[in-house]
Amino acid sequence: MRKSAFILIVALPALMMTGPGLSAHTADKSQASDSSAVVAGKTGSFYAGGGYGSNMIYLGSTMSQDNPYGYASLSYGFNNKLFATVSAVHLSAADPLAAFYIGSLSYSHPFNDWFDISAGLYRYQVDPSLTDTLFGSFNYGDLTLGFDWNILYTKISAGALFSEESQGFYQVRNSRYFQTPEFFRGKASISFDPYVNLMFGTLTEVTSTDDTVFYYSVSSPYRQWRNKGNGTVNPPGSTVNTTYSYYNRFGLLEIDLGLPVDFNTDFMTIGVEPSYVIPLYDDSYYPGAKGFVFSVSVIFRIF
């Protein structure tokens, strides 16, 4: 298992990046953080934090519509294993102060020094005024196995998104955590956790009678949870005289590269994460989110 004095993962998604999002990321770093509190006999810890990101990417799709976002979160941890987190997300291009909320409940358990398991349930609740232009509210669940190979830490995740149309996907993430020697009289350190994340899922190939071919993935707007408005979900440029055939295939959809850097103390963590998203399917109508993404976060341990 990776060990640290006080390391908190508090960035979205992607929020949301690569996974269920901000709430999961907060709990993940919170659980990796406060082993000292458990040793001292404390059963509960409370955290508050916030952050900013250049683009919120989730399941290969931009949930912030390629615009910056900010968030605030509160998290409570019990015995460093069970975490409940609530986050409010503000989008720079949306009028409501909180465009949507994320609630999560996650649990993790290390079996030994090389294997651990975690699971989470999440709810994304969108402001009613934005369901026609952003996305619909949905639930999400995942199960993750962690393997520490000493030189690499591997996480294998299986997740399912539940809405009017349920969908699943898988992720394999390899990372290499390390940190500097402690300084400031043993009260601070800097940690690095570079990673490569592979996302697998179902890609739908749509072919029309006029030989037009396009694709959409698990997070494309044609999926029910991404469907904007209440109209019928139709392919772009569809007409009443055109028929379409659909073919589903499972494969690698996206590669994410990232370098999270955290400044850690016994009560606060400041995190910076540059990353790069590489979609592996070509959709001329709705191309996958790609390119450079940057986020910064800060979290405080209240008790």
C-alpha positions in Angstrom: 0.0 0.0 0.0 1.1 3.5 -0.6 1.8 5.4 2.6 1.8 9.1 3.4 1.3 11.4 6.3 -1.7 13.4 5.1 -2.5 13.0 1.4 -5.9 14.1 0.1 -7.3 13.5 -3.4 -9.8 16.3 -3.9 -10.1 17.0 -7.6 -13.1 16.1 -9.8 -14.4 13.1 -12.1 -13.5 14.0 -14.4 -14.1 14.1 -12.5 -15.0 13.5 -12.6 -11.8 12.7 -14.2 -11.3 9.0 -15.0 -13.8 8.0 -12.5 -17.0 8.8 -10.6 -15.8 12.2 -9.9 -15.1 14.8 -7.3 -16.7 12.9 -4.4 -14.8 9.7 -5.1 -11.5 11.6 -5.5 -12.0 13.3 -2.2 -12.7 10.1 -0.4 -9.8 8.4 -2.1 -7.2 10.8 -0.8 -8.9 11.2 2.5 -8.6 7.5 3.2 -5.0 7.5 2.2 -4.3 10.3 4.5 -5.2 10.1 8.1 -3.6 6.9 9.4 -2.2 8.9 12.4 -5.7 9.7 13.5 -6.7 6.0 13.5 -3.6 5.1 15.5 -4.4 7.8 18.0 -7.8 6.2 18.6 -9.9 8.6 16.6 -12.8 7.0 14.7 -13.9 10.0 12.6 -12.4 12.7 10.6 -14.0 15.7 8.9 -12.6 17.6 5.8 -13.5 20.7 3.8 -12.0 21.8 0.6 -12.4 23.3 -2.9 -10.8 23.6 -6.2 -10.7 24.8 -9.8 -10.3 23.0 -13.1 -10.0 24.0 -16.8 -12.4 21.4 -18.0 -14.4 18.6 -16.4 -14.1 15.4 -18.3 -16.1 12.4 -17.3 -16.4 9.1 -19.2 -14.8 10.7 -22.3 -17.2 13.6 -22.3 -16.9 17.2 -21.1 -19.5 17.8 -18.4 -18.6 21.5 -18.2 -19.0 22.0 -22.0 -15.3 22.8 -22.4 -15.5 25.6 -19.8 -13.8 26.0 -16.4 -15.4 24.9 -13.2 -15.0 25.4 -9.5 -16.2 23.3 -6.6 -16.5 23.0 -2.8 -16.7 19.8 -0.8 -17.3 18.4 2.7 -16.3 14.9 3.6 -16.6 12.7 6.7 -14.5 9.6 7.2 -15.2 6.8 9.7 -12.3 4.6 10.8 -10.4 5.7 7.6 -12.5 3.2 5.6 -16.0 4.6 5.1 -16.4 8.1 3.6 -19.4 10.2 2.9 -18.9 13.3 0.7 -21.0 16.1 -0.6 -19.8 18.5 -3.3 -21.3 21.5 -5.1 -20.0 22.3 -8.6 -20.1 25.7 -10.2 -19.7 26.1 -14.0 -18.4 29.4 -15.4 -20.8 29.1 -18.3 -23.9 28.4 -16.2 -26.1 30.8 -14.3 -27.0 28.9 -11.1 -24.3 29.2 -8.5 -24.3 25.4 -8.2 -24.9 23.7 -11.5 -25.0 20.3 -9.9 -24.3 18.4 -6.7 -22.4 15.2 -6.1 -23.1 12.9 -3.2 -21.1 9.8 -2.5 -20.6 6.9 -0.1 -17.4 4.9 -0.5 -15.7 2.1 1.4 -12.2 0.7 1.2 -10.4 -2.1 2.9 -6.7 -3.2 2.6 -6.3 -7.0 3.0 -2.5 -6.9 3.2 0.4 -4.7 2.0 -0.2 -5.5 -1.7 -4.0 -5.9 -2.2 -7.0 -3.7 -1.3 -10.6 -3.3 -2.5 -12.9 -0.4 -2.6 -16.5 0.3 -3.7 -18.6 3.4 -4.1 -22.1 4.7 -4.8 -22.6 8.2 -6.3 -25.4 10.5 -7.1 -25.1 13.4 -9.6 -28.0 15.9 -9.1 -28.3 18.6 -11.8 -30.1 21.9 -11.3 -33.5 21.6 -13.0 -32.9 24.6 -15.1 -29.9 22.9 -16.8 -31.2 19.4 -17.6 -32.0 20.5 -21.1 -28.6 22.0 -21.8 -26.2 20.1 -19.6 -27.1 16.5 -18.7 -29.7 14.6 -16.7 -29.3 13.5 -13.1 -28.0 10.0 -12.7 -26.5 7.4 -10.3 -23.2 5.6 -10.6 -21.5 2.7 -8.8 -18.1 1.1 -9.0 -15.9 -1.7 -7.6 -12.1 -1.3 -7.6 -9.3 -3.8 -6.9 -5.9 -2.3 -6.0 -2.6 -4.2 -6.4 0.7 -2.8 -5.1 3.7 -4.2 -7.2 6.2 -2.0 -5.3 7.3 -0.3 -8.5 3.7 0.2 -9.7 0.3 0.5 -8.1 -2.5 -0.9 -10.3 -6.2 -0.1 -9.9 -8.8 -2.2 -11.9 -12.3 -0.7 -11.8 -15.7 -1.8 -13.1 -18.3 0.8 -13.1 -22.0 1.2 -14.1 -23.9 4.3 -14.8 -27.7 4.0 -14.0 -30.2 6.3 -15.8 -32.9 5.6 -18.3 -30.3 3.5 -20.1 -27.7 1.7 -18.0 -24.2 1.5 -19.2 -20.9 0.0 -18.0 -17.2 0.6 -18.5 -13.9 -0.6 -17.1 -10.7 1.2 -16.2 -7.1 0.1 -15.6 -4.9 2.7 -14.0 -1.1 2.3 -13.3 0.6 4.8 -11.1 4.0 5.2 -9.4 3.7 7.1 -6.1 6.6 8.7 -4.3 7.3 11.6 -2.0 10.1 13.7 -0.8 11.7 13.5 2.6 9.8 15.5 5.2 10.8 19.1 5.9 9.6 22.0 8.0 10.6 19.9 11.1 8.9 16.8 9.8 5.6 18.6 9.2 5.4 18.7 5.4 6.3 16.8 2.3 5.7 16.9 -1.5 4.3 13.8 -3.2 4.0 12.8 -6.8 1.7 10.2 -8.4 2.1 10.0 -12.2 -0.3 7.7 -13.8 -1.6 6.2 -17.1 -5.3 5.3 -17.2 -7.0 3.2 -19.8 -10.8 3.4 -20.2 -12.7 0.5 -21.9 -16.3 0.6 -22.9 -18.9 0.0 -25.6 -18.6 2.0 -28.8 -21.7 2.0 -31.0 -21.1 2.2 -34.8 -24.1 3.7 -36.7 -24.4 3.2 -40.5 -27.1 4.8 -42.6 -28.5 3.7 -45.9 -26.6 6.5 -47.6 -23.3 5.0 -46.2 -22.8 7.6 -43.6 -21.0 6.2 -40.6 -20.4 7.7 -37.2 -19.8 6.5 -33.7 -20.9 7.3 -30.2 -19.5 6.1 -26.9 -20.8 5.6 -23.4 -20.9 9.3 -22.7 -22.1 10.7 -26.1 -25.2 12.9 -26.2 -27.2 10.1 -27.8 -27.0 8.1 -24.6 -30.0 8.7 -22.4 -28.2 10.4 -19.5 -26.6 12.8 -22.0 -29.8 13.4 -24.0 -30.6 17.1 -24.1 -34.2 17.9 -24.0 -37.1 15.5 -24.1 -37.2 14.8 -27.8 -36.4 11.5 -29.6 -32.8 10.6 -29.7 -31.8 10.6 -33.4 -28.5 10.5 -35.2 -27.3 13.8 -36.6 -28.7 14.7 -40.0 -31.3 12.0 -39.8 -34.3 12.0 -42.0 -37.6 10.1 -42.2 -36.4 8.4 -45.4 -33.1 7.2 -43.9 -32.7 4.0 -42.0 -29.8 3.1 -39.6 -28.1 0.0 -38.5 -26.4 -0.2 -35.1 -23.4 -2.3 -34.1 -21.9 -2.4 -30.6 -18.3 -3.4 -30.0 -16.3 -3.4 -26.8 -12.8 -1.9 -26.8 -10.3 0.8 -25.6 -12.0 4.2 -25.7 -9.5 6.6 -24.0 -6.1 7.0 -22.6 -5.4 9.5 -19.8 -1.9 10.7 -18.7 -1.5 12.7 -15.5 1.0 14.0 -13.0 -0.7 14.9 -9.6 1.6 16.8 -7.3 0.6 17.5 -3.7 2.0 19.6 -0.9 1.1 17.8 2.3 1.0 18.9 5.9 -0.7 17.3 8.9 -3.8 19.5 8.5 -3.8 20.7 4.8 -3.0 19.5 1.3 -2.6 21.6 -1.8 -2.8 19.7 -5.0 -2.0 20.5 -8.7 -2.7 18.1 -11.5 -1.9 18.6 -15.2 -3.2 15.8 -17.4 -3.7 15.0 -21.1 -6.7 13.1 -22.5 -6.4 11.0 -25.7 -9.6 9.6 -27.2 -9.2 6.5 -29.4 -12.3 6.7 -31.5 -13.1 9.1 -34.3 -16.5 10.7 -34.2 -16.8 13.7 -36.6 -20.2 14.7 -35.1 -19.4 14.4 -31.4 -15.6 14.0 -31.0 -14.3 12.7 -27.7 -13.0 15.2 -25.2 -9.2 15.5 -25.7 -6.2 17.7 -24.9 -4.6 19.3 -21.9 -6.6 19.6 -18.6 -5.4 21.4 -15.5 -6.8 21.4 -12.0 -5.8 22.8 -8.6 -7.3 21.9 -5.2 -6.9 22.6 -1.5 -8.4 20.6 1.4 -8.3 21.1 5.2 -8.7 18.5 7.9 -11.2 20.1 10.4 -10.7 17.2 13.0 
